[in-house]
Amino acid sequence: MIKVNKEQNGSELYISLEGILDTPATPALSDALEGCYSGLTKLVFDFKDLEYLTSAGLRVLLTAQQEMDDIEGEMIIKNVSDDIMEVFELTGFDDVLTFGE
């Protein structure tokens, strides 16, 4: 189960995730992102309350990164736990995605 909190401030979109981002949860995140890229300059994901991430969640994040690249925007993932960072490192996504404070 995932809870997606979405807050937009002008051209910046802030999304915080609570729970588990797995196959059943990815449609909630995909729906939250659908149609939001136009006019964005910055997309920030806050993983402070994200407990678990699977390959299905990674696919949604990669798609978001590609969308932001297409519009020459910036995507940052912050507050990543050690366990979830290990998933990014094992999959090589730590070289593709940007992490911040």
C-alpha positions in Angstrom: 0.0 0.0 0.0 1.3 3.5 -0.9 0.1 6.9 0.0 1.1 9.6 -2.5 1.1 13.2 -1.3 1.4 15.8 -4.1 2.1 19.5 -3.6 2.8 21.9 -6.4 4.4 25.3 -6.0 4.5 27.1 -9.4 6.8 25.1 -11.7 8.0 22.8 -8.9 6.2 19.6 -7.9 6.9 17.9 -4.6 5.8 14.3 -4.1 6.2 12.4 -0.8 5.6 8.7 -0.6 4.5 6.7 2.4 4.5 2.9 2.5 5.5 0.4 -0.1 6.1 1.1 -3.8 5.5 -2.3 -5.4 3.5 -3.5 -8.4 0.1 -3.0 -6.9 1.1 0.5 -5.7 2.6 1.9 -8.9 -0.7 2.9 -10.6 -1.2 5.4 -7.7 2.1 7.1 -8.4 1.7 6.9 -12.2 -1.8 8.5 -11.9 -0.3 11.3 -9.7 2.3 12.0 -12.3 0.1 11.8 -15.4 -0.2 15.1 -17.2 1.9 17.0 -14.6 5.1 17.5 -16.6 4.0 20.4 -18.7 5.5 23.6 -17.3 7.6 21.8 -14.6 11.2 22.8 -14.0 11.7 20.6 -10.9 10.3 17.4 -9.6 11.2 16.3 -6.1 10.4 12.9 -4.5 10.6 12.6 -0.7 11.3 9.0 0.3 11.4 9.8 4.1 8.4 7.5 4.8 9.0 5.0 1.9 9.5 1.6 3.4 10.2 -0.6 0.4 10.8 -0.3 -3.4 10.5 -2.9 -6.1 11.5 -3.0 -9.8 7.9 -1.8 -10.6 8.6 1.3 -8.6 11.9 1.8 -10.3 10.3 1.7 -13.7 7.9 4.6 -12.7 10.9 6.6 -11.4 12.8 6.0 -14.6 9.9 7.1 -16.7 9.6 10.3 -14.6 13.3 10.9 -15.0 12.9 10.5 -18.8 10.0 12.9 -18.9 11.9 15.5 -16.9 14.9 15.1 -19.2 12.7 15.6 -22.2 11.5 18.9 -20.9 15.0 19.8 -19.6 13.8 19.8 -16.0 15.4 18.5 -12.9 14.3 15.5 -10.8 15.7 14.9 -7.3 15.0 12.1 -4.8 15.7 13.0 -1.2 15.6 11.3 2.2 16.4 7.9 0.9 17.0 5.2 3.5 20.0 3.0 3.4 17.9 -0.1 2.4 16.3 1.7 -0.5 19.6 3.2 -1.6 21.0 -0.3 -1.7 18.3 -1.1 -4.3 19.3 1.9 -6.4 23.0 0.8 -6.2 22.4 -2.8 -7.0 20.3 -1.9 -10.1 22.7 0.9 -11.2 19.9 3.5 -10.8 22.2 5.5 -8.6 24.1 6.4 -11.7 20.9 7.5 -13.6 18.9 9.3 -10.9 19.9 12.4 -8.8 19.8 12.2 -5.0 19.8 15.2 -2.6 19.1 16.3 0.9 
